[in-house]
Amino acid sequence: MLKGEAEGRLGVPIWAGINTHHHPDHVGGNSVFTSARVFSHARAQTRVRTMNRILRDQVFRTTDALMGNAELSDDIRAWAREERKSMDLLDAEDFVPTHAMGRVGAVERLPIVPDMPVEVRHFGAGHTDTDVVLRFEDDNVLHVGDLVFNGLHPFVDPDGGATVRGWLRSLRECEKLCGAETVVVPGHGPVGDVEIVRGQIGYLESLIEAVRGEIDAGVPVEEAAEKSWPFMDGLGFERIRPRAIAGVYAELEREGGD
């Protein structure tokens, strides 16, 4: 459905796309773009190959929810039924990005859309070790993927190569790419401007400071993970707040609490 809508707006078939990182909610649609080139960080190709069960489970949960929602149209529920059936014909390779990119410090230019080249940058490990940032210079748009969770607690995934220290470095590089009028597209939450990048920097800096205090006070990780602080008030994705705290706790412990 999304592919059809996008092609309708463009007026041409989609021939290429970019995964901003390897998490299932960002690569789960790759199987639909069978005739397109799908670019990602090179490491994402390896990671996605190990995620077949996770990807299938996510599609099953999503399509089951759509089929069971009586408020949706018959067309959407029928599409969900067909999508669920199609999963039996897919394997991990159908989700794997086809083209690698993402050298640290490199600026790669890809003609994803005709007459609209996009700059792709990888600043190193942050939210994951496969993050890439997309800059549409002509339109002054910066797509930062899950480096920014706008108005939400961020998902910290040590198994996916996350490092909050690196995350902050990546965000500061993103901030440098922004002007006052730059439109910033986050991985989750509303579209904004440079202030949502700065907001994510502030959250992570505050989280490091708060967790360092817990470590210095000898508070065990299980207890620290259940805490909250004012900078966390009113944010969505509350269920992953403990995970964010625990992830930073583990990273600071590896650094010796420094």
C-alpha positions, 0 to 999 in steps of 0.5 A: 500500500505504501509503495503504491502510494509513493509511486503514485505521487512520484509518477514513476516506479520506485527503483531505490530506497535506503534503510537508515539502520537495521532494526525490524521496523525499518527493514521489514518493508524491504521484501516489497521492493523486489525490483528496487535497489535497497541501500544500507550500511554494510553491517546492516546486511549481515545483521538483517540476515540473522533476523528472519524470525523477528521480522516474520513475527513483527509482520504477523503481529501487525497484520493480525492487529489490522485484520482484527480492527473492525474500524478499518476498511475491508480493503485494508483488512484484505491486504493484511490477510494477503500480506500475512500469507505471503510471509510463508513464501519469504526467507531472511534474504528477501529482507536483506538490503542489496547495496552497501554503503556507510563508510565512517566520515564519507559523504556518499551521494545517491540518486534515489529520486530523479533530480533529487540526489541525497547525501548519505553519512555515517558518523559511527555507532550511535543508536545502532552500529548501522546508522546512516543520516540522509541529507536532501540539500536542495530541499533543506531536509535532514532525515536522521533515522532513530538518532532522534526519538522526538517526544519519546524515550529512545530505544537503546539496543546494546546488542545492535551496537548502540553506544550513547557516547557515540549517539551524542557524537552523531547528534552533534554532527547532525546539528552541524548540518542544520540551519534555522530552516532545516526540516529534520525528520526523526525515526519516531515522533513528529517532524521538526527542526534543529531543536529536536536534535538538540532535545535528543542531545539534552535527553541523553546528556541528562540520562548519562548524568542521572545514571552516573549518580546512581552508579556512584551511590551504589544503586544496582541496575535493577533498581536504577532502571525503575527510576525516572527524572524530570527530563523524562516527564511526559514522554511517550514509549514509557515501556522502554524507559527502563531499557534506556536507563539499563543500557546507559548503566551498562555502558558507564560501568564498562567505562568504570563509571567515568 
